[in-house]
Amino acid sequence: MQKKTVRIMPCLDMQNGRVVKGVQFVDIRDAGDPVECCRAYCETGADELALLDITATVEGRGTMLEVVGKVAAAATVPFTVGGGISDLALAEVVLKAGADRISVSSAAFRKPEVIAEMVREFGSERVTVAVDAAVNPSLPSGYEVFIDGGRTATGADAVEWIKRIDGFGAGTILPTSKTTDGARTGYDLPLIRKTRAATTAEVVASGGAGTLDHFFEAYQAGATILLAASVFHYHVIAISELKAYLKGCGVPLL
């Protein structure tokens, strides 16, 4: 079977119209202007981009459409938008503003049928479901689902939720480990492996990249989209450097 090509996806976490980055979903600090970041990443080899409005759900509002439009005008690669997308109508507005794909998380958990509605309306390849998870040894998989930007524990088993998402037909699943997010100690590989085993969708590695080896480890664990933020934002790793390294490891790149 032919291996899926691997894509590199810088993630622009948004707050108050600025790109920000935290550690384990807190200690947020500024990382730049979203349009400038988008343009720089497109010019330096990003295959895709993610734009996540990290406080939209908590603040009870929709995604910042003005920012989406400006980023869309600057982007030369596909980009996924998430944050505050709670129903079909809002998803359609975000796509019309210029996003190539939409990502849902808290709204999908609260009303799972919205995943199937979006897949029917827009196609599976345009629908990503994000799952924020934290280690919880008391649950069967060892991981618990969190919602509201990682603020609210649900008591639900993350892998069981991922299996349900798979059943609704989403094209991509994006699990982020609260335990490793922003720590640069490596992706949560068990979470990636368990996600890969639970779904036929594409799996995004998210939360914890700090070295070149971490990206290769995520690929080996089953991810085909390698997402990172702080190592790219703060010039710890260049995308060109990462791609050269992965190519040398035999990873099939886009």
Secondary structure by P-SEA (a helix, b strand, c coil): ccccbbbbbbbbbbcccbbbbbcccccccccccaaaaaaaaaaacccbbbbbcccccccccccaaaaaaaaaaacccbbbbbcccccaaaaaaaaaacccbbbbccccccccaaaaaaaaacccccbbbbbbbcccccccccbbbbcccccccccccaaaaaaaaaaacccbbbbbbccccccccccaaaaaaaaaaacccbbbbbcccccaaaaaaaaaacccbbbbccccccccccaaaaaaaaaaaccccc
